[in-house]
Amino acid sequence: MKSLDLLPSSEACAANVNPISSSDENHDHLIVRDGVAYAGTHLIIDLWGASHLDDIPRMEKAFLDCVRECGATLLHIHMHHFTPNGGVSGVAVLAESHISVHTWPERDYAAFDVFMCGDAKPELAVGILQKAFSPSRIEVGENLRGRMDDVDVV
């Protein structure tokens, strides 16, 4: 596994982001869309007709590429290879949240979650996953998590 800038978990979301407002003493590293603050953007990415879904080194590289490209900070990565079907489950714990995967190589299907707060750009993970696993079909859903109606945005 390649080394990236790592932070202690107590500094979660503080690495690449700016606080929402100067009056925010907790420095919550929220995202703002259309004047509303949210905890973060959660992408649900489904790949069908995908290849190499049992290849742990490829999966780790894809995760590392996503972390770099999205502007996130890796804290820890773990992959588990199942037998006999070869499926992979994995997670990258980020200062900005996480990336996770569960694969069904016997069905050429993979389910990815990419959840990030602050200035990280989770949408950039889609192209990386598409390139790494060459799906015939990809579907992306977006959920803005943790609407914060009581936060003053600047």
C-alpha positions, 0 to 999 in steps of 0.5 A: 500500500502506498503512503498518503498523508495520514492524520490522527482520527481526532483531526477528522475532516480538518485537513482539507477544509475550511470552517462554515463560518467564523462564528462556528466554534466547533469548526464543523467541516460541512458542505454547503449547497444552495445556501443549506449546510450538510454533513457531507455528500454520500454517493452510491455507485453501482457497477454492472458488467464489471471486471477484476472485482476479485483483484485486491491489489487493483481494488486498493489502487482504485481506492488510493486513486480515489482518495488522491483525486477527491482531495481526501485524507487516508487514515486506514484501508482494509480489504477482505477476500471471500472464498470460494466466490472471490468477492471482496469487501473493503473500506478506506477510512478517511478524515473526511469519512469513508469509501467502501465496496462489496463485490460479487464477481460471479455476477460482475457486480460491485457496490461502492459507497463514497461519503465525504465532508468538507472540500473533498470532491467525491464525484471524482471517484466515479471516473476512477472506478469506471476506469479501474473496473470497466463496467458495461453499466454504471449508476450513481445516486447522491444523498446529501447527509445530515441537513443542518438547518440551524447552521448559519452559512457564510 
